Structures are given as C-alpha cells and as structure tokens.
Amino acid sequence: MASTMVDIVYPAVIAAARAWFKLGDVQITMTGQEHIPTEGGALLAVNHLSFVDYIMAGYPAAERGRLTRFMAKREVFDHPVGGPVMRSFHHISVDRASGAEGMMVAARKLKEGEVVGIFPEATLSRSFVVKELKTGAVRIAADAGVPLIPVVLFGTQRILTKGRKLDLSRHTPVAIEVGEPMPLTGDPVADTAELKRRMDEMLDRLITNYPDKEPGAWWLPKAYGGGAPSLEEADAMYVEERRLRAEKKASKRAAAAKKGKKK
C-alpha cells in the first residue's frame, strides 16, 4: 500500500543540507546506497554518533529519491522547536518506557512502503563505536516483512555531539556505508547479534580508511589510538547521566508537590 503523506518541509531541508555540504565542503564518502530500494518499505538500522545523524543517515535514501522516517525518543517531539519539525517530517515518536506503540507505527509505515530509520543502540554512543543493540530493529523488520539494511556513519561526531559545541569547520570528512540487506532467521537475539557484527565490521572499515585520523583526537575511538572514552567508560558516563536526570526530575516533582500543599 502506497503512503499518502504529503511532504513540504522535508524536501526543502534536504535541499538546504545539500547546500550546506557544498558550501562547507563537507567531504562525504558514501558507498552502498544502491542497496536502498527505490520503492517499497525498508528499515535502515543506523549507528548513532551525533545530533546530525538524522540528516546524514537520511542522505543515502535521498540520493535514491526516498525520504527516511526516523524513530526518535518522545522527548524530542515534546521540544517546542524540535517537536514541530520532527512532526512535519513525519518522523516516529517512541516512548522509551513503552516502545510498543512506536514499533507498531514504524511497522505500519514500512508496510505502506516507507523507508524508516532506527538507531538500534537506543542512545548516542560517546565512545564512537557501536554499543550493544536492542532487538527492536530486527523485530520491526520481521513484522513488516521488509529488508533490514545496516547503515554506518563516521565523522558526524566532529560536527555536533554530546558534550561538544557545534563545529562547522570546512572540509570535515564524513563516511557513510550502506550494507547489503540482512536476511532474518526469526530469532531476534541471533539476528541482532548478526546485525551488530555487520555494523562493527562496517565501522572498522570506515575508520581504517578515514582520511585524517589524528593520534589522540577526541573524536577517534580509543581502540584506534584516539582520545574518546572506551565503551565501558562511556557506559558509566551514561549511567551517571541517567542518575542525575532522575534526581533532577524527582527534585522538580517534590518542589511542585510542596508548592501545591502551600496553596
């Protein structure tokens, strides 16, 4: 069934992104985009390094004349600026506490013939290597009966990532590899392990061939001689961030409750 969604803002943003790539001489190296079908549903499983991955990971499909509907956490849609933009792109809101509804919406869009993007790590990787993957990607693809296509990025973290300021320096290399559609066995755990193996292999290839690796560079993974935290260190940072976030929310609730009692 063909999608009936009307897109006005999304194509304009893609045109603006292409202008940015040209003016900033963003040196995009992309391979494998032919694996994205020109029609019909497909699920793109993408590694997550930066806040511009929604743009960069959608680029291969755009080159194939397709628009990618990305799955993103509900908080992004709740943002007063980001929310309207995400909705205008027809992206998919996912509640981390209960992702079943978001998965159902994604499967429906795939069955309607859309290209959907998912970040199976579920959060940004501060180590710049692939974190453990959730099983949602393989389950959604299996439910919708569409190809599951791994997409791996490297270099986007140099533009804008967690804990770093926006850097629009010219000539930044960005590497993108689109893998072959992955056959599914019906075992979500085994299929997810295979998806991670493929993404690890693709990322290793991108990093190995990356043009200007600098020893000790903050954006280069530790295993490749860079200054990024290890996967274990990054996971510990994430746990601490979640703890502080939970404390902040609890403090706000307590303050609101106290204020309510005074009325």
N, C-alpha and C positions, 0 to 999 in steps of 0.2 A: 504494500500500500504506500503510495507516494505521500510525502509530507506536504501539508498545505500552509506551513508557516511562511509569513512574509518578512523579509529582512530588508531593513533600510539602513540602520546604523552600522551593522556588522560589515558589509562590503566597503563602506566609507572608511571604517577603521583599518581594514586590511589595506586599502589604498594609501592611507596615512602611514601605516607601518612600512610599506614598500618604499615610500618616500624617505622615511627615517633611515632604512637600511642603505639607501643610495646616498643621501646627504652625509650620513655619519660613516660611510664606507664600512658598514658592518660586514665583515668578511665571512659570509655564510657559505659553509661547505655542506652540501646535502646529497645524500645517496639513498637509493631505495624507494623514492617516492612513487615509483611505478607499482609498488605493492598495494597502494591505496586504490580501491576500485573507483571508477568514475561514476558509478551508480550503485545503489543498494546500500544496505547497512554495513557498518564496520566499526569495531571497537578498537580504539588506539590506547594502548597501555604505555604511559609515559613516565620516565623518571622525573623527579622534582627537585630542582636546584635553586630556583629563583622565583621572584614575583612577576617576571616577564615570560615565564614558561607558557602561559596561556596564548601569548602571541606567537612565540617561536614554535611551539608544538603544533599550532594550527597552520603553520606556513606550508608544510608538505601537502596537506589536503587542499589548501587554497591553490597551490600550483596545479592541482588536478581538477580545479573547478568546483571544489567542495567546501562547505562550511562545517567546522567542528563544534559540536555542542559539548562543552566541558562540564564534568561533575565537579562541584565545589562545595565547601562547607557552608552551612546555613548562615554563619556569621558574616560571610562576605555579602550575602544578599540582604542582610539587615543593615549594612552600612548605608548612610544617607546618600553618598555619592556612588560608591561601587555597586550598590544594590540595583538601582535603575539601569545601570549599564549592563550588568550581568543578565538582567531580565530581558533587556532589549536584544541581547544576543541569543536569547532562548537557551541559555545555559541551565544546568540542572542543580537545584538546591539539594544538599544532603545533610540530614541531621545526624551528627556523629553518635548521639545517644541511641538512635534507632534509624539505621540506614536503609531499612527495607523499602520504605516508600520511594526514596531516591533511586534505588535499584530497579524498582518496578517502572518508574518513569523512564529511566535510561533504556530498559529493555523495550518499552513501547516505542520510543523514538527510533531505536535500531530497527524494529520490525516495520516502522514506517519508511525506512530507507535512509535514515540519517547516519552521519558519521559522528560518533560520540567519543570524547576523550576522557580518560580516567587516570588519576595518579594513584596507582595501587600501593604506594608507600604510605598513603593517607596523610602525610605531612612532609614538609620540606626537609631535605637531607642537608645538614650542616657539615657533614663530612665529605660531601660531594661524591660519595659512592652510593650504590643502590642499597637502601635499607631493606629489612625484611618486608615482604609484600603481603597484603591482605588477600583473601581468596575471592573478593568481590568481582574482580575483573573476569576471571575465568567463569564464574557462576553466571554473570550477566551475559557474556558472550554465548555460553551454552544455552541459556534460557531463550535468548533471542534467535539463536541459530545463525549467527553472523561470524565472519572472520575476526580473530583476535590478532592484532598486529602490534608488536612491540616497537616503540619509538624512543630513542635515547638521544639526549641533548648533552652538550658540554660547552662551557664558556658563558652560558647565560648568567651564571652566578657573578661574573665580573661586572655585569650591568646593574643588577639590583637584587640583593639577597638579604636574608635576615641579619641584622646587626651591622649592615654596611649602608653607606649613603649611595644614592643614585650616581652612577658614573657613565656619562655619555661620551667618553673619550672616543675619538675616531679610530678606525682600523681594528676594533675588537674582533678577534676570531670567534665564531660560533659554529660548532659542528653538530650536524643532525644526521642520524642514521635511522632509516625506516627498515625494519626487519621483514622477513617473509611471514605471511600469516601462519599462526601456530596451530597445529592440529590438537584437538582436545580429546582426552580419553574418557571423560566422565568422572574422573577422580579429582575433585577441586584441589586437594592438598598436593598431589603429584603434579598436576598441571601448573599450579602456582610455583612449585619448585623449579619446573622446567622453564617457566616464564622468567623467573629470576636468573637462572643460569644463562639464558639467552641475553637478557639485558646486561648482566655482568660482562659477558663476552663482548657485546657491542660497545659498552662504555670503555672497556680496556682498549679496544681498537681505536676509539676516538681520542682517548688520552695519549696513547702511544704515538699517534700521528698528529697530535696538536702542534701547531707551528711555533709557538713561542713560550714553551714551558720554562719557568724560572725556578731554580732550586730555592726552596723555602717560601715560595709565593703563597699568600694566604688562600688563594683560590684553587691551589693544586692539592689533591688528596695526599695524605701523609704517606701512603704506600708507594707513591710515585715521587717522593722526595719533597713534597710540599709542606706548607705550614698549617693546613687545615686540621681540625681535630680528628682523631681516629673515630671509627664508627662507635666504639664503646664510649669515648669521651662525649661525642655528640648526643648519644642516647641519654647519658647522665645529665647533660645540659637540658635536654627536652623534658626529662622527668622533673627537674628543678623548676623549669618554666611553668609546667602544669601545676606544680605545688603552689607557686607564688600566685598564679592566676586564680586558683581555687581559694586561696586565702583572701585575695582581693575581693572576690565575689561574695565570700562569706562575710567579710567586713562591711560591704555595702548593704547586704541584707540585714545585718544586725543594726546598722545605723538607721535604715529605713524603718525597721520594727520599733526601734527606740523612739524615733520621731513620731510614729503613729500613736504610741502609747501616751505621748505628751499632749496630743490633741484632745 
